[in-house]
C-alpha cells in the first residue's frame, strides 16, 4: 500500500463510493425501505462518515 501514490488511492476511493453508494440506494428504493427508520439510520451513519471523511486529517 505504501508504494501506491495517495492520489491514486484517493481516486479509487471516490470511484468506490461513487458506485457503491448509489447501488445501495437503488436496492433500498426497490425494496421500498424506510430510510429514516432507526435501524436503517444506524447502518447509514458509519458509511456516510467514512465516505465523507478526509484522509489527510487522519494522517495528522
C-alpha positions as CSV (number, residue, x, y, z in Angstrom):
1,X,0.0,0.0,0.0
2,X,2.9,2.4,0.7
3,X,4.0,2.1,-2.9
4,X,0.7,3.4,-4.2
5,X,0.5,7.2,-4.5
6,X,-2.0,8.9,-2.3
7,X,-3.7,10.5,-5.4
8,X,-4.4,7.0,-6.8
9,X,-5.9,5.8,-3.6
10,X,-8.0,8.9,-3.3
11,X,-9.3,8.5,-6.8
12,X,-10.1,4.8,-6.3
13,X,-12.0,5.7,-3.1
14,X,-14.0,8.3,-4.9
15,X,-14.9,5.9,-7.6
16,X,-15.7,3.2,-5.0
17,X,-18.1,5.4,-3.0
18,X,-19.5,6.9,-6.2
19,X,-20.5,3.5,-7.5
20,X,-21.4,1.6,-4.3
21,X,-23.4,4.4,-2.7
22,X,-26.0,4.7,-5.5
23,X,-26.2,1.0,-5.9
24,X,-27.1,0.7,-2.2
25,X,-29.7,3.5,-2.6
26,X,-31.2,1.7,-5.6
27,X,-31.5,-1.5,-3.6
28,X,-33.3,0.3,-0.7
29,X,-35.5,2.1,-3.2
30,X,-36.5,-1.1,-5.0
31,X,-37.3,-2.7,-1.6
32,X,-39.3,0.4,-0.6
33,X,-37.3,0.5,2.6
34,X,-37.9,3.4,5.1
35,X,-34.6,5.2,5.0
36,X,-35.4,7.1,8.2
37,X,-36.2,4.0,10.4
38,X,-33.8,3.9,13.3
39,X,-32.3,0.6,12.3
40,X,-31.5,1.9,8.8
41,X,-30.1,5.1,10.2
42,X,-27.6,3.1,12.2
43,X,-26.3,1.4,9.1
44,X,-26.2,4.6,7.1
45,X,-24.3,6.7,9.6
46,X,-20.9,4.9,9.6
47,X,-20.9,4.5,5.8
48,X,-21.6,8.2,5.3
49,X,-19.0,9.2,7.9
50,X,-16.3,7.0,6.3
51,X,-17.3,8.2,2.8
52,X,-17.1,11.9,3.6
53,X,-14.1,11.8,6.0
54,X,-10.8,13.4,4.9
55,X,-7.9,11.1,4.7
56,X,-5.5,14.0,5.2
57,X,-6.9,14.7,8.7
58,X,-6.5,11.0,9.7
59,X,-2.7,11.2,8.9
60,X,-2.1,14.3,11.2
